[in-house]
Amino acid sequence: MSIELAVSEERLFAEITPAGAFYAVSSPEPGGNRSILLNILREGSSAPFAVALAQRWTQLADEEDALRSVFRLQRLGLIRGNPEARQSPRERLEDLLPPLLAQLSDHGKALLADENGFYLAAAGFPHESAEELAGLSADLISLQSRHGRLLRNNLRVNSESWALVDPAGNAELGFWPLFIGQQRFMLIIGGTPRLQDQSFVYLVQALDTRYR
């Protein structure tokens, strides 16, 4: 739903889409659109969209410039308007993670690890496998750090995600880095990822609340 109408006609709350959540946490680079998206993630449900909110989220004093920045994110599919404010997850992170992770895979298999190779929570993976996958994710983070210049500058590959794929190119196991504040996590998904699901937004929101 368009939030452009909200300034004059409708009472809508701004919220980030799953694509917006992924963009906001898929890179360690701060500022710009990522900062705006994180501000909307944290404050979008606090009050209906208004010019003053757009100015605060974008840090732009000029009303037209602020609105233009927000509407551009909407046209890119990174934010949208909602007639109702979504409630933030209220459960403890430890209780919230397993069911959220299960929803991010078509096989119900996913885990979240930190950059040191320890897993915070898992769904669908046995404990021993989760431990080893978390260790593997730490190795991939190190590999990305060593070869990041080649991938970004020479090959123009901006993604830091890795995957093991079948002959058809479908992911059997994917590794998705999430940058939350000063923390780096690795989201590991078995089977086809469902990052377009609202559960991914809730995951990012819960991690941001704890670690920002």
KADAKA-V176417 format. One record per residue. N is the residue number from 1. PHI is phi in whole degrees, -180 to 180 (NA if undefined). Layout:
N/PHI  N/PHI
//
This chain:
1/NA  2/-73  3/-88  4/-62  5/-71  6/-66  7/-65  8/-119  9/-122  10/-106  11/-95  12/-126  13/-104  14/-79  15/-145  16/-85  17/-86  18/-55  19/-64  20/-66  21/-64  22/-64  23/-61  24/-66  25/-119  26/-89  27/-145  28/-81  29/-70  30/-84  31/81  32/62  33/-64  34/-63  35/-64  36/-63  37/-63  38/-67  39/-64  40/-68  41/-57  42/-83  43/-123  44/-60  45/-91  46/-77  47/-162  48/-59  49/-59  50/-153  51/-59  52/-61  53/-67  54/-59  55/-65  56/-70  57/-66  58/-92  59/61  60/-115  61/-76  62/-74  63/-61  64/-65  65/-64  66/-64  67/-65  68/-62  69/-66  70/-68  71/-66  72/-64  73/-64  74/-66  75/-64  76/-79  77/80  78/-94  79/-138  80/-155  81/-102  82/-132  83/-63  84/-121  85/-77  86/-77  87/-80  88/-69  89/-57  90/-108  91/-72  92/-64  93/-56  94/-63  95/-84  96/-77  97/-63  98/-55  99/-67  100/-65  101/-61  102/-60  103/-77  104/-93  105/-136  106/-70  107/-102  108/69  109/-121  110/-159  111/-148  112/-121  113/-122  114/-93  115/-71  116/-91  117/90  118/-110  119/-96  120/-86  121/-162  122/-146  123/-137  124/86  125/-104  126/-62  127/-55  128/-64  129/-65  130/-62  131/-62  132/-71  133/-66  134/-63  135/-64  136/-62  137/-63  138/-65  139/-64  140/-67  141/-62  142/-65  143/-62  144/-62  145/-64  146/-72  147/-114  148/-60  149/-64  150/-60  151/-67  152/-78  153/-83  154/-86  155/-97  156/60  157/-97  158/-90  159/-77  160/-112  161/-86  162/-128  163/-153  164/-101  165/-120  166/-85  167/-58  168/-87  169/89  170/-83  171/-70  172/-98  173/-152  174/-121  175/-124  176/-122  177/-73  178/-125  179/-105  180/-120  181/58  182/-93  183/-100  184/-119  185/-118  186/-124  187/-93  188/-110  189/-126  190/-93  191/86  192/-78  193/-72  194/-121  195/-75  196/-84  197/-85  198/-61  199/-60  200/-67  201/-62  202/-63  203/-62  204/-62  205/-64  206/-65  207/-68  208/-64  209/-62  210/-81  211/-115  212/-67
//
